[in-house]
């Protein structure tokens, strides 16, 4: 069948001389109007100093510099808590180096950098590169300032032990729920004289009273260390193993997560080793048989509308991944988490009217 000449004439009339930013679809036009500098020019993703998600950088000389922010992207370059391969201290630098993520999330219909006042506020200043205890104290103090200012923090680690002091800051006034993507439950006990390591942040957070285990779900769990995670079961956490996802289906996992965390405040933490190593080879403790990136993004999007009060992506160790796919996927997770924060803020604002 020949192409309809009238349709071709219309397409030529509407698009033949149009610039890249000349968009008719109302929703797409709304987003483009905020992104394009001129009818056909956007900011070069590979120009200027690198920031998370190409967000504006805001240096913090004092607490006053936090004024007006809705959300803050924060680097936490610390990996003193690893039990296997080190290197996640370089994760924030690698994720900042990803040149192009976003600006539009087509499934959620969000362009978060145009909807939130958000900035990359640099890395947590830590006093000692040698003391895990001091680093944790510095992380907690830094995030406590953000929480006190009403800012939603999104962190890039660093090893997973950083989530414990972040939860101490966010859950100081009331325990939060948790959606936890990982290969490991990270609820182990002390090792070699230290209870502060990346295998234990969620046991510590529950015992500190800042994390509600009954409102915690752990997704993608697998590997040979199951015998170390009885705390997850004894405390009442919901554990979804990687093989359970095949049996349940992604939509059922999403429904279970939403049922577990309910309507209260929720923190989202994403360890890249929750992904199969084919999607995240650059991590310290890879485990075969993990999530695909498509599954992970679908489950993250399924959290839309929850009261998300903070999020992170951790355990990117770029030196094990010359392809950069791990950092690329981590940046996409971070972008999706930021979209969820934008949706949560909008929902919160509607209820406060």
Secondary structure, DSSP 4 states (H G I P E B T S, - for coil): ----HHHHHHHHHHHTT--TT---SHHHHHHHHHH-SBTTB---TTSSS--GGGPPB---SSGGGGTT-SEEEEEE---TT-SS---GGGHHHHHHT-----S-BTTTTB-HHHHS-EEEEEEPP-S-SS-HHHHHHHHHHHHHHHHHTTPEEEEEESSTTHHHHHHHHHTSSS-EEEEEE-SS------BTTBS-STT-HHHHHHHTTSEEEEEEEEEEE-STTGGG-HHHHHHT-EEEEHHHHHHH-HHHHHHHHHHHHTTSEEEEEEEGGGB-TTT--SSSS--SS-B-HHHHHHHHHTTTTSEEEEEEEE---GGG-TT-HHHHHHHHHHHHHHHHHHHHHHHHHHHH-
